């Protein structure tokens, strides 16, 4: 397998396949608690497609924004593992990250996934080690189900990120930055997903949203209990 690290532009096929892989794992990628069998799954898939797509297209784009009075470059990097043993190279996994602003040697992991045929083969560990060689101190957030996996990789539970758990490899400095999630509601992909949900559920649409919100609140409470158990609350 070959490991690729993109910082000055990204291979178009890697971009496309990374989005496809992330969308297939959308419930773990969004901060609302949505199962794979939820009627609101199209919203989670649309969110991942939009926000990850925006981030990947910023790799090497020299985007800048004024933050705390400083004109700052918004950097994005991607690490990908390619299985090149067959006739057609396959994406085994990807990891998208952002170097933290006003801090050296620190980054926040955004989206990451390993394709099912390549799991339990050390693919994520290889991507993580590549990233740590450039940014030794990392932060991320993940669903409760993945906390133990990240703890085995050296991450420590640190805080709550909505229905996700914030974890890191050391004290994070600087700032992370995010694309504007409010723009989701104006995005054609997201609007079409909402329309599909309405068409499918009809009068049950409001009930589905209420269940998602209740499930999310329950998960937030579970996260807070975990933090309390670890003396962080």
N, C-alpha and C positions, 0 to 999 in steps of 0.2 A: 504494500500500500504506500501511496505517496502523500506526503503532507504539504499543503500549500498555504502560504500566509499572504493575504492580500491587504495592502495598505495604500496603494497608489492606483486604484481601479480594480475591478473584479471581473473575472471571466464571465461572460453572459450566461453560459450554461450552468456554471456553479450558482450564479444568482437565481436563475429560474428553478433549479432543482432544490436549492436551499429553501426557497419559499414553499415549494410543493411539499417538502418534507415537514416543514414547520406547521403548515396548515393541517396536515394529517394528525398532528399532535396538539391541535389548537387548545383543547381544554386545559392542558398543563401550562399554556403560554399566556393566559389572560387572568386578570385578577378577580373576575367574577367566578363563582363556583358553578361550572357547567360540565355536565357529563357528556360522554360521547353519544348517548341516546337522547339527549335533551332536544326538544324542538327548536331551541334557540342556538343550537350548534352553528348554523350558518352565520350568526352574528360574530361568534368567536373566530370562525374561519376567516371572515371578511376582515376583522380587526387585525389578525396576524398577517394576512396578505398585504394589507395597506401599510401597517407600521413597520414590519420587517422590510418590505419592499422599499419604503422611504429610506430606511437606514442603509440598506445595501447599496442603494444608488448614490449614497453620500461617500462611499469609500473612494478616497482620492479626489473628491470633488472640490476641495479647498473652500468649503462653506465656512462663513465667518459670521459671528454675531457679537454684539457689544454686551458683555456681562460684567457687572460691577465696575462699569466705566472703562473696561479694557476690550479692545477689538480682539476676539478670541477665535481661533480656528476650531471648528467642531469636527473632531476626527472620529472615524469609524474604521475598524479593522475586522477582517474575517479570516478564520482559519478553517480549512477544509481538508478532509481526508478522502482521497480518491482510491478506489479499488481498480487498479489498472491491469489486473491479471487476465481478464477476459477480453473478448474482441471489442467490446464497448466499455469504456471507463464508466464506473458507477460512483455516485456520491455516497460514501459510507457515513459521513457525518459532517456537521459544520458547527462553528461557534462564532457568534458575532459579539463584538465588544466595543467599548468606547473608553479611550484613555481619559482619566479624570482631569478636569480643568483645574489649573493652579496647583498641581501636584505631580511629583516625579515618581515613576515606578509603580503607579497605581492605575487600575482600570476596573470598570464595571462590566460584567457579562450581561448581555441582553438576552437574545434568543440562542438556543443551542439544542441540537437533537442528533441522535444517531439512528440511522435506518434499521429497522427490525432485523434484517438478515445479518447485520454486523454488530449486534449487541453482544455483550459479554466477551468481547475480543480486544478490549483495551483501547478502543477508538477514542472515547471521550478523554481518557487519561492522557493519550498522546497529544490531543489538542490542548488540554490544560497545561501540560508540561511545556509545550511550545509557547503558550501565552505567558506562563510564569517566567520563562527565560527573558522576557522583555518587561513584564510587569509583575514583580513578585507578590505584591499585595493586591488581592482581588476581592470584589464584592459581587453579590448576586442576590436575587430573590427566587424562591421556588415554592411549589406546593408542599404541603405537609408530607405527602407520600415520598418525596425525594430527599427529605432532611437527613435521614440516616445514610443515604448514599454519599451526600456531600460531606457529612461528618467523617466518613471513612477516608475521604480525600483531603482531610485537614481543615475543612471549613468549620467555623463555629457560629452557632446561632447568636444573633445580635439584636434583632428588632423585628417589629411587625411591619409588613408592607401590604396593608389591606388584608386580603385573604391568603397572602403568601408570607413566607418567613424570610427575613433578611439575614444573610449569612456572609461571613468574610474570612479572609486568611490573615487578617491583622487590622489594626486600626486604620480606617480609611480617612484620608484627608482630601482637600480640594472639593470639587463639586462634580456631580453627574449632571447630564443634561438630557432632556427628553423632547421628542417631537410633540406637537400639539395634538393631544388626543381629542380635543373638542372638534378638530377638523374631520374626525370620523363621520360625524353626523351630516357633513356636507359632501362626503365622498360618494361618487356614483356606485362604487362596489358595495359600500355599506348600505346605501339606500336601497339597492336592489335586493340585498340580503334581508333587510327589514320587510320589504314588500313580499318576498317569498314566505317569510314567517307569517305575515298577516293573511296571505292567501291560503296557507295551509291550516292555520288555527282558527281563523274567523273570530267568533265571539270569545274563544278561549285564549286569545292573545294576551289579554291583561292578566289572566290567571297564570300563564307561563312566566311572564315577567315577575309577578309577585313571588312565585316559587323560586325563581333564580335569586331574587333579592334576599329571600328568607334563607335559602341554602348558603348564600354568601355570608350573611350575618352569622349563621351557625359556624361556618368555617373561621370567621374572624375570631369568634369566641374560643374555638379550639386552639388557634394560634396564640391567643393571649394566655390560655392555660399552659401551653408549652413554655412560653416565656416565664411565667410564674414559677413553674417547676425548676427552671434553670436559674432562678433568682434574678431575672432581668425585668421583673414587673413589680 
